């Protein structure tokens, strides 16, 4: 699976649907990882979609928010939108 982003997305998506296996925290982590894999496939809209889902599931001061802001900043940096990227990087804490 290593390096095969599509298979990883498929695997994580299957895990998301296994209600017996995952709790809310793991669900959020899986959603972030799905977004991360979409980023590596250059499917930036799908990456942002999953990061937004994860953000909406977290409290304002949750530690994972900073990680997600960095990932969103990376998407915008890759899209050559440095100003938007910087605004997300600054929100990471």
Backbone as ProteinMPNN parsed JSONL, in Angstrom:
{"seq_chain_A": "XXXXXXXXXXXXXXXXXXXXXXXXXXXXXXXXXXXXXXXXXXXXXXXXXXXXXXXXXXXXXXXXXXXXXXXXXXXXXXXXXXXXXXXXXXXXX", "coords_chain_A": {"N_chain_A": [[0.832, -1.197, 0.0], [2.074, 1.171, 0.56], [2.834, 4.259, -0.803], [0.9, 3.968, -2.728], [-1.479, 5.863, -3.163], [-4.209, 5.888, -3.852], [-5.119, 3.337, -3.104], [-4.671, 3.491, -0.374], [-6.467, 5.521, 0.35], [-8.846, 4.201, -0.268], [-8.728, 2.07, 1.575], [-8.699, 3.453, 4.081], [-11.175, 4.701, 3.875], [-12.879, 2.511, 3.935], [-12.38, 1.702, 6.559], [-13.52, 3.868, 7.902], [-16.2, 3.324, 7.676], [-16.603, 1.225, 9.336], [-18.169, 0.846, 12.019], [-17.834, -0.522, 14.444], [-15.141, -0.638, 14.847], [-13.902, 1.897, 15.014], [-13.547, 4.961, 16.899], [-14.647, 8.343, 17.676], [-12.325, 9.981, 17.709], [-10.43, 8.489, 16.211], [-11.797, 8.411, 13.817], [-11.667, 11.094, 12.997], [-8.895, 11.354, 12.642], [-8.511, 9.52, 10.55], [-9.957, 10.815, 8.523], [-8.383, 13.097, 8.187], [-6.048, 11.85, 7.254], [-6.997, 10.765, 4.862], [-7.472, 13.134, 3.452], [-4.802, 14.017, 3.314], [-3.67, 12.062, 1.656], [-5.126, 12.519, -0.695], [-4.051, 15.031, -1.263], [-1.454, 14.301, -2.052], [-2.066, 13.082, -4.398], [-2.569, 15.21, -5.941], [-5.154, 16.093, -5.906], [-6.533, 18.52, -4.955], [-8.946, 19.825, -4.211], [-10.452, 17.715, -3.137], [-8.771, 17.074, -1.016], [-8.914, 19.445, 0.546], [-11.647, 19.383, 1.116], [-11.847, 17.139, 2.837], [-10.165, 17.966, 4.916], [-11.659, 20.131, 5.838], [-13.94, 18.821, 6.796], [-12.801, 17.423, 8.929], [-11.898, 19.589, 10.517], [-14.361, 20.75, 11.211], [-15.289, 18.925, 12.979], [-13.882, 19.184, 15.286], [-13.107, 20.662, 18.495], [-12.481, 24.159, 19.18], [-9.946, 24.483, 20.363], [-8.559, 22.139, 19.98], [-5.802, 19.932, 19.652], [-5.231, 18.814, 17.142], [-6.115, 20.658, 15.295], [-4.1, 22.491, 14.6], [-2.351, 20.894, 13.09], [-4.005, 20.306, 10.922], [-4.408, 22.877, 9.865], [-1.815, 23.373, 8.949], [-1.658, 21.442, 6.913], [-3.672, 22.408, 5.2], [-2.543, 24.87, 4.564], [-0.345, 23.902, 3.126], [-1.634, 22.908, 0.852], [-2.57, 25.309, -0.325], [-0.134, 26.612, -0.718], [1.05, 24.928, -2.596], [-0.662, 25.418, -4.661], [0.245, 27.835, -5.422], [-0.666, 30.044, -3.997], [0.403, 32.005, -1.955], [-0.24, 33.914, 0.024], [-2.715, 33.038, 1.137], [-1.855, 30.556, 2.038], [0.024, 31.338, 3.998], [-1.698, 32.537, 5.842], [-3.037, 30.319, 6.88], [-0.874, 28.884, 7.934], [-0.14, 30.626, 9.968], [-2.287, 30.359, 11.673], [-1.9, 27.978, 12.951], [-1.552, 27.42, 15.652]], "CA_chain_A": [[0.0, 0.0, 0.0], [2.949, 2.333, 0.672], [3.003, 4.995, -2.05], [-0.287, 3.815, -3.569], [-2.404, 6.75, -2.455], [-5.6, 5.502, -4.091], [-5.436, 2.174, -2.264], [-4.72, 3.957, 1.013], [-7.754, 6.216, 0.498], [-9.887, 3.17, -0.256], [-8.621, 1.35, 2.847], [-9.147, 4.331, 5.164], [-12.614, 4.913, 3.707], [-13.523, 1.3, 4.458], [-12.297, 1.762, 8.022], [-14.487, 4.866, 8.375], [-17.544, 2.745, 7.683], [-16.639, 0.141, 10.306], [-18.602, 1.484, 13.268], [-17.357, -1.263, 15.607], [-13.687, -0.528, 14.956], [-13.35, 3.231, 15.259], [-14.238, 5.941, 17.727], [-14.656, 9.673, 17.055], [-10.95, 10.467, 17.511], [-9.83, 7.768, 15.086], [-12.525, 8.845, 12.623], [-11.1, 12.382, 12.588], [-7.541, 11.093, 12.135], [-8.654, 8.89, 9.234], [-10.39, 11.848, 7.577], [-7.185, 13.894, 7.905], [-5.159, 11.034, 6.426], [-7.582, 10.702, 3.521], [-7.136, 14.42, 2.843], [-3.362, 14.02, 3.056], [-3.422, 11.229, 0.482], [-5.63, 13.265, -1.853], [-3.053, 16.062, -1.542], [-0.356, 13.68, -2.795], [-2.584, 12.772, -5.739], [-2.846, 16.52, -6.534], [-6.6, 16.312, -5.886], [-6.544, 19.503, -3.88], [-10.307, 20.079, -3.726], [-10.804, 16.6, -2.253], [-7.98, 17.222, 0.21], [-9.516, 20.521, 1.339], [-12.95, 18.9, 1.571], [-11.652, 16.268, 3.999], [-9.638, 18.781, 6.013], [-12.784, 20.909, 6.376], [-14.758, 17.902, 7.599], [-12.079, 17.178, 10.182], [-11.946, 20.819, 11.321], [-15.712, 20.976, 11.74], [-15.538, 17.922, 14.014], [-12.997, 19.426, 16.423], [-13.24, 21.866, 19.312], [-11.599, 25.245, 18.747], [-8.596, 24.393, 20.91], [-8.054, 20.77, 19.837], [-4.419, 19.905, 19.182], [-5.16, 18.449, 15.724], [-6.437, 21.813, 14.442], [-2.845, 23.037, 14.086], [-1.875, 20.009, 12.024], [-4.879, 20.486, 9.758], [-4.087, 24.182, 9.272], [-0.57, 23.211, 8.19], [-1.99, 20.716, 5.68], [-4.405, 23.327, 4.322], [-1.529, 25.795, 4.07], [0.433, 23.206, 2.092], [-2.447, 22.881, -0.37], [-2.566, 26.638, -0.936], [1.229, 26.886, -1.172], [1.23, 24.159, -3.825], [-1.462, 26.114, -5.678], [0.896, 29.141, -5.613], [-1.379, 31.106, -3.301], [1.236, 32.139, -0.766], [-0.938, 34.686, 1.065], [-3.667, 32.161, 1.819], [-1.051, 29.557, 2.75], [0.568, 31.966, 5.204], [-2.758, 32.751, 6.834], [-3.271, 29.036, 7.554], [0.303, 28.571, 8.744], [-0.175, 31.475, 11.167], [-3.37, 29.873, 12.543], [-1.61, 26.603, 13.36], [-1.49, 27.203, 17.108]], "C_chain_A": [[0.873, 1.257, 0.0], [3.168, 2.984, -0.688], [1.823, 4.878, -2.994], [-1.431, 4.57, -2.893], [-3.864, 6.364, -2.654], [-6.006, 4.321, -3.225], [-5.534, 2.575, -0.79], [-6.047, 4.664, 1.281], [-8.888, 5.203, 0.592], [-9.901, 2.426, 1.087], [-9.141, 2.2, 4.009], [-10.649, 4.589, 5.088], [-13.392, 3.703, 4.214], [-13.507, 1.302, 5.988], [-13.311, 2.742, 8.599], [-15.888, 4.288, 8.513], [-17.681, 1.574, 8.652], [-16.91, 0.721, 11.691], [-18.051, 0.786, 14.512], [-15.878, -1.015, 15.874], [-13.21, 0.844, 15.41], [-14.224, 4.074, 16.175], [-14.127, 7.305, 17.037], [-13.253, 10.196, 16.776], [-10.3, 9.804, 16.307], [-10.501, 8.17, 13.783], [-11.935, 10.16, 12.098], [-9.705, 12.189, 12.002], [-7.61, 10.46, 10.749], [-9.067, 9.91, 8.176], [-9.209, 12.748, 7.206], [-6.254, 13.121, 6.974], [-5.696, 10.867, 5.006], [-7.284, 12.001, 2.783], [-5.679, 14.495, 2.447], [-3.026, 13.204, 1.809], [-3.977, 11.865, -0.785], [-4.653, 14.378, -2.237], [-1.924, 15.487, -2.397], [-0.778, 13.2, -4.179], [-2.871, 14.048, -6.53], [-4.341, 16.762, -6.714], [-6.891, 17.261, -4.724], [-7.94, 19.8, -3.346], [-10.771, 18.964, -2.79], [-10.033, 16.67, -0.944], [-8.611, 18.273, 1.115], [-10.868, 20.11, 1.903], [-12.79, 18.06, 2.842], [-11.065, 17.028, 5.181], [-10.752, 19.605, 6.655], [-13.704, 20.045, 7.235], [-14.092, 17.67, 8.952], [-12.135, 18.405, 11.089], [-13.309, 21.02, 11.965], [-16.064, 19.994, 12.855], [-14.765, 18.178, 15.298], [-13.383, 20.677, 17.201], [-12.221, 22.898, 18.852], [-10.164, 25.113, 19.237], [-7.999, 22.988, 20.819], [-6.678, 20.786, 19.182], [-4.306, 19.581, 17.686], [-5.482, 19.613, 14.788], [-5.17, 22.395, 13.816], [-2.291, 22.214, 12.946], [-2.704, 20.201, 10.759], [-4.602, 21.82, 9.082], [-2.792, 24.114, 8.467], [-0.85, 22.499, 6.874], [-2.738, 21.616, 4.692], [-3.442, 24.362, 3.743], [-0.686, 25.176, 2.973], [-0.326, 23.135, 0.771], [-2.368, 24.228, -1.076], [-1.179, 27.037, -1.427], [1.495, 26.174, -2.492], [0.448, 24.777, -4.977], [-0.93, 27.521, -5.963], [0.106, 30.303, -5.028], [-0.715, 31.286, -1.935], [0.518, 32.883, 0.354], [-1.914, 33.82, 1.851], [-2.921, 31.101, 2.62], [-0.521, 30.134, 4.057], [-0.492, 32.184, 6.273], [-3.079, 31.452, 7.572], [-2.083, 28.641, 8.417], [0.307, 29.38, 10.039], [-1.238, 31.01, 12.156], [-3.073, 28.521, 13.17], [-1.589, 26.365, 14.862], [-2.738, 27.65, 17.811]], "O_chain_A": [[0.454, 2.298, -0.507], [3.634, 2.332, -1.622], [1.749, 5.62, -3.973], [-2.234, 3.996, -2.158], [-4.672, 6.494, -1.734], [-7.107, 4.299, -2.675], [-6.375, 2.061, -0.053], [-6.679, 4.437, 2.314], [-9.78, 5.332, 1.43], [-10.964, 2.186, 1.659], [-9.93, 1.723, 4.825], [-11.318, 4.685, 6.117], [-14.439, 3.85, 4.845], [-14.497, 0.948, 6.629], [-13.895, 2.489, 9.653], [-16.665, 4.716, 9.366], [-18.76, 0.995, 8.775], [-15.983, 1.042, 12.435], [-17.826, 1.438, 15.532], [-15.416, -1.167, 17.005], [-12.21, 0.942, 16.121], [-15.445, 3.929, 16.225], [-13.575, 7.406, 15.941], [-13.011, 10.789, 15.725], [-9.69, 10.477, 15.476], [-9.838, 8.261, 12.749], [-11.731, 10.315, 10.894], [-9.369, 12.792, 10.982], [-6.839, 10.832, 9.864], [-8.572, 9.867, 7.05], [-9.052, 13.118, 6.043], [-5.732, 13.683, 6.011], [-4.919, 10.831, 4.052], [-6.888, 11.977, 1.618], [-5.351, 14.983, 1.366], [-2.192, 13.613, 1.002], [-3.36, 11.761, -1.845], [-4.453, 14.637, -3.424], [-1.488, 16.121, -3.358], [0.069, 12.942, -5.034], [-3.36, 13.982, -7.658], [-4.747, 17.544, -7.573], [-7.41, 16.87, -3.678], [-8.104, 20.007, -2.143], [-11.407, 19.231, -1.771], [-10.575, 16.362, 0.118], [-8.819, 18.033, 2.304], [-11.198, 20.448, 3.039], [-13.521, 18.256, 3.813], [-11.427, 16.764, 6.327], [-10.786, 19.761, 7.876], [-14.186, 20.488, 8.277], [-14.749, 17.717, 9.992], [-12.389, 18.283, 12.287], [-13.401, 21.413, 13.128], [-17.027, 20.208, 13.591], [-14.959, 17.476, 16.291], [-13.918, 21.632, 16.637], [-11.223, 22.56, 18.216], [-9.248, 25.597, 18.572], [-7.029, 22.686, 21.515], [-6.428, 21.567, 18.264], [-3.367, 20.038, 17.032], [-5.152, 19.557, 13.604], [-5.166, 22.753, 12.638], [-1.816, 22.76, 11.95], [-2.16, 20.252, 9.656], [-4.565, 21.893, 7.854], [-2.689, 24.737, 7.41], [-0.338, 22.904, 5.83], [-2.466, 21.588, 3.492], [-3.521, 24.69, 2.559], [-0.346, 25.844, 1.996], [0.263, 23.284, -0.3], [-2.128, 24.289, -2.281], [-1.056, 27.724, -2.441], [2.095, 26.748, -3.401], [0.85, 24.67, -6.135], [-1.575, 28.304, -6.659], [0.204, 31.428, -5.517], [-1.197, 30.795, -0.914], [0.655, 32.516, 1.521], [-1.939, 33.861, 3.081], [-3.305, 30.782, 3.745], [-0.609, 29.492, 5.103], [-0.223, 32.033, 7.465], [-3.363, 31.481, 8.77], [-2.264, 28.118, 9.516], [0.711, 28.876, 11.087], [-1.104, 31.244, 13.357], [-3.929, 27.97, 13.862], [-1.607, 25.215, 15.301], [-2.835, 27.532, 19.033]]}, "name": "protein", "num_of_chains": 1, "seq": "XXXXXXXXXXXXXXXXXXXXXXXXXXXXXXXXXXXXXXXXXXXXXXXXXXXXXXXXXXXXXXXXXXXXXXXXXXXXXXXXXXXXXXXXXXXXX"}
